[in-house]
Amino acid sequence: MKHLIAPSILAANFANLSQDIQLLHESDADWIHVDVMDGQFVPNISFGFPVLKAIKPLTDKIMDVHLMIERPEQFIEQFAEAGADIITVHYEATNHLHRVLQQIKATGAKAGVALNPHTSVKLLSDVLEDIDLVCLMSVNPGFGGQKFIYNTLKKVRDLKEEITTRNLATKIEIDGGVGMQNAEVLLQAGADVLVAGSAIFKADNPKDMISRLKNIGIEKIL
């Protein structure tokens, strides 16, 4: 299957967010990545339910909601009701990951788990069958525009091998510092979904950049 592109609206123009959502709606983007930050789990605060509710009716793109928050189990149902199609929680943010994954699935949303750069993919072994999406953070979470951590490539390869060996459908998503400079090597390593923020919204032509990321070197990978 061809890889997916999920532009992160953390890099969008908050003063005119509806216009940027319309841009994404008309683009080749597959998903819209929504970073939710609480100022506790990460040193930044972003958006919550009202923003998700506001943008959901503006597009039929998949809402890929990434909860960078402590105790995400408190808010799963509210994010699902606000329009999240995929809800991703951090391995490091909850003491009962399996329970939270079941909680997400009970809402009808897909269940994702994000790993910080220092967290080993091996820690997901016991719950991998319950995970629809693994989001590998390739920067330290909290702020956009950071430099890509290249050790992520080894994590992608290791995780892809485990998923393939166990014949699972779990997707691998990469979040942080993704752009034309590393997209192809990430896809070759086994990534399925690329999250890009600054690379898209700071480009002279964001729609063109999305198309370039969507169509990058796929024939070489296959």
Protein Blocks (a to p, Z undefined) as FASTA:
>chain_A
ZZdddddfklmcfklmmlmmmmmmmmmbfbdcddddehlmpgcdfddfklmmmmmmmpcc
dcdddddbehkllmmmmmmmnopabdcddfklpcblmlmmmmmmmnopacdddddfklcf
klmmmmmmmpmbdcddfbdehiehiacdfklmmmmmmmmmmmmmnopabdcddeehiafk
lmmmmmmnopabdcdfklmmmpmblmlmmmmmmmgoklmmZZ
